[in-house]
Each structure stands twice: as structure tokens, then as C-alpha cells.
């Protein structure tokens, strides 16, 4: 089952009276080289982001601010992950359908990806994904 690869990873926390600092290093804290970084913000109440799978891309998702959930589906079962601390991130392996939902007000999702943007890497049709899981 592909969910054995998906996991919440605790990032290093450097405590300081002036404010804390966390860091993410490729091939150290996450198991891939970072090729793309993007963030999702200003999500209206009730909206869902994602709703697709990748053929080749791995991701690491961090709730920099606020909270949200990531629903993951490997074609056979589903698992819900809650992100609400900036020092935790979710590793999402390739071949997993993922959907981000239940965004709190002013939440910011940081996503680190193992590939550059390539539309052909996306699987948008859930029925097709379920019939041919990666």
C-alpha cells in the first residue's frame, strides 16, 4: 500500500525568544530534490484545492499558517492528514490522489515538489485514476 510511504515529518525547530525558526533541506528532511515551490493562500471558505494525482511528482506540504486537511487516496483506501503546525510537513509520494480541504482563515500551504510543472504529469480524472492506480 502506498500509504506506507506517506508520512507526517517533524522538521527541526530552533527556539529563540525572538521567534522560532524551522528549516527544510532537500534529500535530508525530505526524500527528494526540490525542483518547484508554490504556495496556496486566500482560499475561500468551503473550497477544495488539489483533486488530482501525479504520475511522477513527489510533494512535501507544510501549513505555514493556519490549518487544513489533506485527503489522500491510493485507489483502494483513503487517509486524512491534518496539518496545523509550521514545523510538521506531509510527504506525498507519486501516484496518490490528493485533495486539500477545510482551510482555516488566513491559512497558507507551502508545497515543495520534486519536478518542474508539467501538465502531462497530472491525472485529473478520478475514475481513470481509480481504474489504473499508479
PyMOL commands that place a pseudoatom at each C-alpha (Angstrom):
pseudoatom trace, name=CA, resn=UNK, resi=1, chain=A, elem=C, hetatm=0, pos=[0.000, 0.000, 0.000]
pseudoatom trace, name=CA, resn=UNK, resi=2, chain=A, elem=C, hetatm=0, pos=[1.367, 3.377, -0.995]
pseudoatom trace, name=CA, resn=UNK, resi=3, chain=A, elem=C, hetatm=0, pos=[0.241, 5.000, 2.274]
pseudoatom trace, name=CA, resn=UNK, resi=4, chain=A, elem=C, hetatm=0, pos=[3.178, 3.270, 3.952]
pseudoatom trace, name=CA, resn=UNK, resi=5, chain=A, elem=C, hetatm=0, pos=[5.335, 5.870, 2.203]
pseudoatom trace, name=CA, resn=UNK, resi=6, chain=A, elem=C, hetatm=0, pos=[3.154, 8.873, 3.086]
pseudoatom trace, name=CA, resn=UNK, resi=7, chain=A, elem=C, hetatm=0, pos=[4.018, 10.369, 6.432]
pseudoatom trace, name=CA, resn=UNK, resi=8, chain=A, elem=C, hetatm=0, pos=[3.993, 13.427, 8.608]
pseudoatom trace, name=CA, resn=UNK, resi=9, chain=A, elem=C, hetatm=0, pos=[7.580, 14.563, 9.134]
pseudoatom trace, name=CA, resn=UNK, resi=10, chain=A, elem=C, hetatm=0, pos=[8.591, 16.769, 12.040]
pseudoatom trace, name=CA, resn=UNK, resi=11, chain=A, elem=C, hetatm=0, pos=[11.026, 19.452, 10.934]
pseudoatom trace, name=CA, resn=UNK, resi=12, chain=A, elem=C, hetatm=0, pos=[13.818, 20.850, 13.103]
pseudoatom trace, name=CA, resn=UNK, resi=13, chain=A, elem=C, hetatm=0, pos=[12.736, 23.639, 15.452]
pseudoatom trace, name=CA, resn=UNK, resi=14, chain=A, elem=C, hetatm=0, pos=[15.228, 26.252, 16.537]
pseudoatom trace, name=CA, resn=UNK, resi=15, chain=A, elem=C, hetatm=0, pos=[13.757, 28.007, 19.563]
pseudoatom trace, name=CA, resn=UNK, resi=16, chain=A, elem=C, hetatm=0, pos=[14.615, 31.643, 20.156]
pseudoatom trace, name=CA, resn=UNK, resi=17, chain=A, elem=C, hetatm=0, pos=[12.984, 34.252, 22.393]
pseudoatom trace, name=CA, resn=UNK, resi=18, chain=A, elem=C, hetatm=0, pos=[12.746, 36.498, 19.297]
pseudoatom trace, name=CA, resn=UNK, resi=19, chain=A, elem=C, hetatm=0, pos=[10.804, 33.869, 17.353]
pseudoatom trace, name=CA, resn=UNK, resi=20, chain=A, elem=C, hetatm=0, pos=[11.335, 30.291, 16.269]
pseudoatom trace, name=CA, resn=UNK, resi=21, chain=A, elem=C, hetatm=0, pos=[12.892, 29.046, 13.037]
pseudoatom trace, name=CA, resn=UNK, resi=22, chain=A, elem=C, hetatm=0, pos=[12.401, 25.787, 11.136]
pseudoatom trace, name=CA, resn=UNK, resi=23, chain=A, elem=C, hetatm=0, pos=[14.195, 24.541, 8.054]
pseudoatom trace, name=CA, resn=UNK, resi=24, chain=A, elem=C, hetatm=0, pos=[13.630, 22.062, 5.216]
pseudoatom trace, name=CA, resn=UNK, resi=25, chain=A, elem=C, hetatm=0, pos=[16.627, 20.616, 3.384]
pseudoatom trace, name=CA, resn=UNK, resi=26, chain=A, elem=C, hetatm=0, pos=[16.244, 18.539, 0.234]
pseudoatom trace, name=CA, resn=UNK, resi=27, chain=A, elem=C, hetatm=0, pos=[17.444, 14.937, 0.445]
pseudoatom trace, name=CA, resn=UNK, resi=28, chain=A, elem=C, hetatm=0, pos=[17.738, 15.387, 4.207]
pseudoatom trace, name=CA, resn=UNK, resi=29, chain=A, elem=C, hetatm=0, pos=[14.376, 16.225, 5.772]
pseudoatom trace, name=CA, resn=UNK, resi=30, chain=A, elem=C, hetatm=0, pos=[12.515, 15.281, 2.591]
pseudoatom trace, name=CA, resn=UNK, resi=31, chain=A, elem=C, hetatm=0, pos=[13.442, 12.396, 0.266]
pseudoatom trace, name=CA, resn=UNK, resi=32, chain=A, elem=C, hetatm=0, pos=[13.812, 14.353, -2.982]
pseudoatom trace, name=CA, resn=UNK, resi=33, chain=A, elem=C, hetatm=0, pos=[15.490, 17.292, -4.675]
pseudoatom trace, name=CA, resn=UNK, resi=34, chain=A, elem=C, hetatm=0, pos=[13.251, 20.380, -4.770]
pseudoatom trace, name=CA, resn=UNK, resi=35, chain=A, elem=C, hetatm=0, pos=[12.502, 21.467, -8.339]
pseudoatom trace, name=CA, resn=UNK, resi=36, chain=A, elem=C, hetatm=0, pos=[9.436, 23.649, -7.712]
pseudoatom trace, name=CA, resn=UNK, resi=37, chain=A, elem=C, hetatm=0, pos=[7.972, 25.618, -4.823]
pseudoatom trace, name=CA, resn=UNK, resi=38, chain=A, elem=C, hetatm=0, pos=[4.500, 27.107, -4.664]
pseudoatom trace, name=CA, resn=UNK, resi=39, chain=A, elem=C, hetatm=0, pos=[2.039, 28.214, -2.028]
pseudoatom trace, name=CA, resn=UNK, resi=40, chain=A, elem=C, hetatm=0, pos=[-1.726, 28.318, -1.723]
pseudoatom trace, name=CA, resn=UNK, resi=41, chain=A, elem=C, hetatm=0, pos=[-3.444, 31.130, 0.165]
pseudoatom trace, name=CA, resn=UNK, resi=42, chain=A, elem=C, hetatm=0, pos=[-6.649, 33.198, 0.340]
pseudoatom trace, name=CA, resn=UNK, resi=43, chain=A, elem=C, hetatm=0, pos=[-8.729, 30.037, -0.068]
pseudoatom trace, name=CA, resn=UNK, resi=44, chain=A, elem=C, hetatm=0, pos=[-12.429, 30.937, 0.345]
pseudoatom trace, name=CA, resn=UNK, resi=45, chain=A, elem=C, hetatm=0, pos=[-14.368, 29.006, 2.987]
pseudoatom trace, name=CA, resn=UNK, resi=46, chain=A, elem=C, hetatm=0, pos=[-15.507, 25.585, 1.841]
pseudoatom trace, name=CA, resn=UNK, resi=47, chain=A, elem=C, hetatm=0, pos=[-13.228, 25.446, -1.204]
pseudoatom trace, name=CA, resn=UNK, resi=48, chain=A, elem=C, hetatm=0, pos=[-11.124, 22.395, -2.056]
pseudoatom trace, name=CA, resn=UNK, resi=49, chain=A, elem=C, hetatm=0, pos=[-7.708, 22.521, -3.697]
pseudoatom trace, name=CA, resn=UNK, resi=50, chain=A, elem=C, hetatm=0, pos=[-5.853, 19.758, -5.490]
pseudoatom trace, name=CA, resn=UNK, resi=51, chain=A, elem=C, hetatm=0, pos=[-8.151, 16.961, -6.552]
pseudoatom trace, name=CA, resn=UNK, resi=52, chain=A, elem=C, hetatm=0, pos=[-5.568, 15.222, -8.717]
pseudoatom trace, name=CA, resn=UNK, resi=53, chain=A, elem=C, hetatm=0, pos=[-2.661, 12.785, -8.677]
pseudoatom trace, name=CA, resn=UNK, resi=54, chain=A, elem=C, hetatm=0, pos=[0.800, 12.936, -10.198]
pseudoatom trace, name=CA, resn=UNK, resi=55, chain=A, elem=C, hetatm=0, pos=[2.452, 10.252, -12.262]
pseudoatom trace, name=CA, resn=UNK, resi=56, chain=A, elem=C, hetatm=0, pos=[5.989, 11.257, -11.221]
pseudoatom trace, name=CA, resn=UNK, resi=57, chain=A, elem=C, hetatm=0, pos=[5.911, 14.171, -8.791]
pseudoatom trace, name=CA, resn=UNK, resi=58, chain=A, elem=C, hetatm=0, pos=[6.500, 13.791, -5.069]
pseudoatom trace, name=CA, resn=UNK, resi=59, chain=A, elem=C, hetatm=0, pos=[5.446, 16.627, -2.771]
pseudoatom trace, name=CA, resn=UNK, resi=60, chain=A, elem=C, hetatm=0, pos=[6.010, 17.924, 0.724]
pseudoatom trace, name=CA, resn=UNK, resi=61, chain=A, elem=C, hetatm=0, pos=[3.200, 20.097, 2.126]
pseudoatom trace, name=CA, resn=UNK, resi=62, chain=A, elem=C, hetatm=0, pos=[3.530, 22.421, 5.128]
pseudoatom trace, name=CA, resn=UNK, resi=63, chain=A, elem=C, hetatm=0, pos=[0.864, 24.558, 6.806]
pseudoatom trace, name=CA, resn=UNK, resi=64, chain=A, elem=C, hetatm=0, pos=[2.934, 27.724, 7.227]
pseudoatom trace, name=CA, resn=UNK, resi=65, chain=A, elem=C, hetatm=0, pos=[-0.056, 29.474, 8.764]
pseudoatom trace, name=CA, resn=UNK, resi=66, chain=A, elem=C, hetatm=0, pos=[-3.440, 28.223, 9.926]
pseudoatom trace, name=CA, resn=UNK, resi=67, chain=A, elem=C, hetatm=0, pos=[-4.612, 24.701, 9.266]
pseudoatom trace, name=CA, resn=UNK, resi=68, chain=A, elem=C, hetatm=0, pos=[-6.073, 22.415, 6.609]
pseudoatom trace, name=CA, resn=UNK, resi=69, chain=A, elem=C, hetatm=0, pos=[-6.520, 18.733, 5.847]
pseudoatom trace, name=CA, resn=UNK, resi=70, chain=A, elem=C, hetatm=0, pos=[-5.048, 16.613, 3.082]
pseudoatom trace, name=CA, resn=UNK, resi=71, chain=A, elem=C, hetatm=0, pos=[-7.176, 13.678, 1.946]
pseudoatom trace, name=CA, resn=UNK, resi=72, chain=A, elem=C, hetatm=0, pos=[-5.065, 11.055, 0.226]
pseudoatom trace, name=CA, resn=UNK, resi=73, chain=A, elem=C, hetatm=0, pos=[-6.351, 8.139, -1.829]
pseudoatom trace, name=CA, resn=UNK, resi=74, chain=A, elem=C, hetatm=0, pos=[-4.258, 5.340, -3.332]
pseudoatom trace, name=CA, resn=UNK, resi=75, chain=A, elem=C, hetatm=0, pos=[-7.141, 3.914, -5.374]
pseudoatom trace, name=CA, resn=UNK, resi=76, chain=A, elem=C, hetatm=0, pos=[-8.032, 1.331, -2.722]
pseudoatom trace, name=CA, resn=UNK, resi=77, chain=A, elem=C, hetatm=0, pos=[-8.314, 3.288, 0.521]
pseudoatom trace, name=CA, resn=UNK, resi=78, chain=A, elem=C, hetatm=0, pos=[-8.273, 6.830, 1.840]
pseudoatom trace, name=CA, resn=UNK, resi=79, chain=A, elem=C, hetatm=0, pos=[-6.428, 8.523, 4.677]
pseudoatom trace, name=CA, resn=UNK, resi=80, chain=A, elem=C, hetatm=0, pos=[-6.917, 12.012, 6.124]
pseudoatom trace, name=CA, resn=UNK, resi=81, chain=A, elem=C, hetatm=0, pos=[-3.960, 14.037, 7.412]
pseudoatom trace, name=CA, resn=UNK, resi=82, chain=A, elem=C, hetatm=0, pos=[-4.353, 17.264, 9.413]
pseudoatom trace, name=CA, resn=UNK, resi=83, chain=A, elem=C, hetatm=0, pos=[-1.690, 19.939, 9.125]
pseudoatom trace, name=CA, resn=UNK, resi=84, chain=A, elem=C, hetatm=0, pos=[-1.716, 22.753, 11.675]
pseudoatom trace, name=CA, resn=UNK, resi=85, chain=A, elem=C, hetatm=0, pos=[1.876, 23.391, 12.788]
pseudoatom trace, name=CA, resn=UNK, resi=86, chain=A, elem=C, hetatm=0, pos=[4.593, 25.017, 10.686]
pseudoatom trace, name=CA, resn=UNK, resi=87, chain=A, elem=C, hetatm=0, pos=[7.191, 22.509, 11.897]
pseudoatom trace, name=CA, resn=UNK, resi=88, chain=A, elem=C, hetatm=0, pos=[5.321, 19.494, 10.518]
pseudoatom trace, name=CA, resn=UNK, resi=89, chain=A, elem=C, hetatm=0, pos=[5.002, 18.586, 6.864]
pseudoatom trace, name=CA, resn=UNK, resi=90, chain=A, elem=C, hetatm=0, pos=[3.311, 15.839, 4.897]
pseudoatom trace, name=CA, resn=UNK, resi=91, chain=A, elem=C, hetatm=0, pos=[5.310, 13.769, 2.436]
pseudoatom trace, name=CA, resn=UNK, resi=92, chain=A, elem=C, hetatm=0, pos=[3.098, 12.800, -0.529]
pseudoatom trace, name=CA, resn=UNK, resi=93, chain=A, elem=C, hetatm=0, pos=[4.558, 10.091, -2.794]
pseudoatom trace, name=CA, resn=UNK, resi=94, chain=A, elem=C, hetatm=0, pos=[3.827, 9.974, -6.509]
pseudoatom trace, name=CA, resn=UNK, resi=95, chain=A, elem=C, hetatm=0, pos=[0.743, 8.089, -7.646]
pseudoatom trace, name=CA, resn=UNK, resi=96, chain=A, elem=C, hetatm=0, pos=[-1.522, 9.300, -4.844]
pseudoatom trace, name=CA, resn=UNK, resi=97, chain=A, elem=C, hetatm=0, pos=[-4.745, 11.215, -5.394]
pseudoatom trace, name=CA, resn=UNK, resi=98, chain=A, elem=C, hetatm=0, pos=[-4.675, 14.202, -3.066]
pseudoatom trace, name=CA, resn=UNK, resi=99, chain=A, elem=C, hetatm=0, pos=[-7.137, 16.861, -2.107]
pseudoatom trace, name=CA, resn=UNK, resi=100, chain=A, elem=C, hetatm=0, pos=[-6.645, 19.765, 0.303]
pseudoatom trace, name=CA, resn=UNK, resi=101, chain=A, elem=C, hetatm=0, pos=[-9.711, 20.897, 2.252]
pseudoatom trace, name=CA, resn=UNK, resi=102, chain=A, elem=C, hetatm=0, pos=[-11.069, 22.598, 5.383]
pseudoatom trace, name=CA, resn=UNK, resi=103, chain=A, elem=C, hetatm=0, pos=[-8.733, 25.584, 5.165]
pseudoatom trace, name=CA, resn=UNK, resi=104, chain=A, elem=C, hetatm=0, pos=[-8.846, 27.875, 8.192]
pseudoatom trace, name=CA, resn=UNK, resi=105, chain=A, elem=C, hetatm=0, pos=[-8.987, 31.640, 7.754]
pseudoatom trace, name=CA, resn=UNK, resi=106, chain=A, elem=C, hetatm=0, pos=[-5.642, 33.086, 6.604]
pseudoatom trace, name=CA, resn=UNK, resi=107, chain=A, elem=C, hetatm=0, pos=[-4.053, 29.673, 6.117]
pseudoatom trace, name=CA, resn=UNK, resi=108, chain=A, elem=C, hetatm=0, pos=[-1.019, 29.321, 3.867]
pseudoatom trace, name=CA, resn=UNK, resi=109, chain=A, elem=C, hetatm=0, pos=[0.037, 25.985, 2.371]
pseudoatom trace, name=CA, resn=UNK, resi=110, chain=A, elem=C, hetatm=0, pos=[3.635, 25.692, 1.193]
pseudoatom trace, name=CA, resn=UNK, resi=111, chain=A, elem=C, hetatm=0, pos=[4.208, 22.908, -1.353]
pseudoatom trace, name=CA, resn=UNK, resi=112, chain=A, elem=C, hetatm=0, pos=[7.650, 21.661, -2.375]
pseudoatom trace, name=CA, resn=UNK, resi=113, chain=A, elem=C, hetatm=0, pos=[7.668, 19.459, -5.472]
pseudoatom trace, name=CA, resn=UNK, resi=114, chain=A, elem=C, hetatm=0, pos=[10.221, 17.073, -6.951]
pseudoatom trace, name=CA, resn=UNK, resi=115, chain=A, elem=C, hetatm=0, pos=[9.543, 18.122, -10.555]
pseudoatom trace, name=CA, resn=UNK, resi=116, chain=A, elem=C, hetatm=0, pos=[9.037, 21.252, -12.563]
pseudoatom trace, name=CA, resn=UNK, resi=117, chain=A, elem=C, hetatm=0, pos=[5.489, 21.941, -13.751]
pseudoatom trace, name=CA, resn=UNK, resi=118, chain=A, elem=C, hetatm=0, pos=[4.436, 19.504, -16.471]
pseudoatom trace, name=CA, resn=UNK, resi=119, chain=A, elem=C, hetatm=0, pos=[0.740, 19.269, -17.322]
pseudoatom trace, name=CA, resn=UNK, resi=120, chain=A, elem=C, hetatm=0, pos=[1.208, 15.730, -18.672]
pseudoatom trace, name=CA, resn=UNK, resi=121, chain=A, elem=C, hetatm=0, pos=[2.235, 14.578, -15.166]
pseudoatom trace, name=CA, resn=UNK, resi=122, chain=A, elem=C, hetatm=0, pos=[-1.229, 15.389, -13.766]
pseudoatom trace, name=CA, resn=UNK, resi=123, chain=A, elem=C, hetatm=0, pos=[-4.090, 12.884, -13.532]
pseudoatom trace, name=CA, resn=UNK, resi=124, chain=A, elem=C, hetatm=0, pos=[-7.297, 14.908, -13.212]
pseudoatom trace, name=CA, resn=UNK, resi=125, chain=A, elem=C, hetatm=0, pos=[-9.886, 12.208, -13.892]
pseudoatom trace, name=CA, resn=UNK, resi=126, chain=A, elem=C, hetatm=0, pos=[-10.591, 10.291, -10.670]
pseudoatom trace, name=CA, resn=UNK, resi=127, chain=A, elem=C, hetatm=0, pos=[-12.362, 7.435, -12.461]
pseudoatom trace, name=CA, resn=UNK, resi=128, chain=A, elem=C, hetatm=0, pos=[-9.340, 6.887, -14.694]
pseudoatom trace, name=CA, resn=UNK, resi=129, chain=A, elem=C, hetatm=0, pos=[-7.010, 7.096, -11.666]
pseudoatom trace, name=CA, resn=UNK, resi=130, chain=A, elem=C, hetatm=0, pos=[-9.071, 4.534, -9.757]
pseudoatom trace, name=CA, resn=UNK, resi=131, chain=A, elem=C, hetatm=0, pos=[-9.155, 2.143, -12.725]
pseudoatom trace, name=CA, resn=UNK, resi=132, chain=A, elem=C, hetatm=0, pos=[-5.378, 2.438, -13.247]
pseudoatom trace, name=CA, resn=UNK, resi=133, chain=A, elem=C, hetatm=0, pos=[-3.738, 3.217, -9.893]
pseudoatom trace, name=CA, resn=UNK, resi=134, chain=A, elem=C, hetatm=0, pos=[-0.099, 4.139, -10.095]
for i in range(1, 134): cmd.bond("trace and resi %d" % i, "trace and resi %d" % (i + 1))
show_as sticks, trace
zoom trace
